[in-house]
Structure formats: C-alpha cells, structure tokens
Amino acid sequence: MRGGGMIAAAALLAVACSPTGDEAAGNAVSSAAATQFANNMAGATPPPSSPAAPFSQSDKSELLEFAYSYPAEAAAIPALVNTFRKAMESSKADALKMAQEDSASAKASGYPFRPHSLETEWTVAADTPRFLSLRSQTYVYSGGAHGMTGYDVVLWDKVRQRETSVKALMTSPTAFAAAIRDRFCAELDKQRAEKRGEPVVAGDDEFTKCIDPMEQVLVPTSKDGKLIDSMTVIIGPYSAGPYAEGTYEVTLPVDAAMRKAIKTEYQDAFAKP
C-alpha cells in the first residue's frame, strides 16, 4: 500500500578542523543512541511518554463503509498523527469518489449497487527504546466478487525523532535479501505445504516458486520490547498463492547474517543471535 501512495515521507559540506553542523548533529545522535542503549542494558526505565488515547474513526453510508484506527503509541507522536490524518482523509475521499461513480454507473445501467468498504487498522509490531514499528492491514471492497487486503509498515526512529524506512537500516537491500533468502524460501514453502496438504514441488506454476522477499512488506518485530528480534515478511493474497490461501506471514528471527546486513549504527537496536 505504501508504494500506492497511502503514506509518503520527505527526506554542508565545509572545510575546517572543527566538526561541521551535520557532523556535530550526527555525533549528538550517536551519543544519545549510545546513552539510551546503555541505560536499557542497565535496566534503567525510560521516561514515560505523554499519555495519548488510541484513535479510531468509522462511519457507514449507503455508498461507503469506512474505518481507520491507530494505537496510543502512534497517537503520542504528533508527526505520525499528521501522517495518518493525511492518509486517512485522502484515502477516504478517493474511496468515496469511486463509490459515487460506481453508484451512478449502476443506476444508469439498471443493476444493483454494492456498497464499498475501506477499513485500515494500524497495530504495534515493536516498541523498543530505539524504534516504534507499526504495521497496517487495509481491507478494500469495491463491488467485485471479493475484497482485497493490503499491508503497510511505518518505522519511527525515537532517537532521531523522525520516520525512516526499513530499507534505510540495511547496508543494502541486496545484502539483506541474500542474508534472509534461504530461510525465507524454506519457511514460505513450509507454510504453503501446510495450507495445501502436500509438499511444494517447484515447477512452471508461479505459486510453487519462491518470491522476492524485498518486494513484500518487511516489518521489524519484537517480543519483549527491548530489541528488534525478528523481521516479519507479510505477503498478501495472490503473491505466493491463490486468493483462497490468503496472506502469508514469514517471521525470521535475527541471526548473524541478518544482523551483519544491518548498518553498524543500528545494530545495537537488534538482538544478538
């Protein structure tokens, strides 16, 4: 969904013996990250964040059933609230316009109009001292035989106080893909076999072949809220199997190869295998 425009994000050279503004800022960020990590390892309790309530909005009309929600952890961050508000307003406007056009077409053609649906729910995948990782599930129905479900991820860097991307944490997408591919393909085929009731044998059928995990939604996850301990690859319907098989979720615990494919400045935020 992110590639489709649901959520968008925007991104001094000097000669001197003393550090430049950017270098000083970078040193400050590194120092803050190191202090925060040290405190976490020592068991220090981080200061409580401002209280916030989870957000939820829904309404239903003859044209459209709409719902949008996100958790309190996101509601406590003004920048994310603004991002989600814009995404909610634009997606609702687009969905309503499509429903209006479909309704008018149905009336002109003399066939029944089926009300549309657009429902998005954001949930917490990881809330560690360094990162807040949020994942969404969006259900869309526009009058066809069935609806479709899509997924997205938002990653908030608490130290830098800004949104970042999962791929920005990697030394390179190519290196990360190489680090996880074998484990990903094996686990995907294991889940395929469970759903199909028989082993997967690679052949001409696209649904027997492995897929590129980097083209899917990658979500940093954490079980204990201390460190990112796994990466979950979410694969929507039709990508790894027929619609009837639904969504696949391949969770890969952090191992040495995956951690090596993370930039050095972020490695302390990931579990050690």
Sequence and secondary structure as in RCSB ss.txt:
>XXXX:A:sequence
MRGGGMIAAAALLAVACSPTGDEAAGNAVSSAAATQFANNMAGATPPPSSPAAPFSQSDKSELLEFAYSYPAEAA
AIPALVNTFRKAMESSKADALKMAQEDSASAKASGYPFRPHSLETEWTVAADTPRFLSLRSQTYVYSGGAHGMTG
YDVVLWDKVRQRETSVKALMTSPTAFAAAIRDRFCAELDKQRAEKRGEPVVAGDDEFTKCIDPMEQVLVPTSKDG
KLIDSMTVIIGPYSAGPYAEGTYEVTLPVDAAMRKAIKTEYQDAFAKP
>XXXX:A:secstr
 TTTTSS         SS  HHHHHHHHHHHHHHHHHHHHHTT           EEEEEE SSEEEEEEE HHHH
T HHHHHHHHHHHHHHHHHHHHHHHHHHHHHHHHT     EEEEEEEEEEEE SSEEEEEEEEEEE SSSS EEE
EEEEEEETTTTEEE SGGGBS HHHHHHHHHHHHHHHHHHHHHHHHTS    SSSGGGS   GGGSEEEEE SSS
SSB EEEEEE TTTSS GGG  EEEEEE  HHHHHTB HHHHTTB   
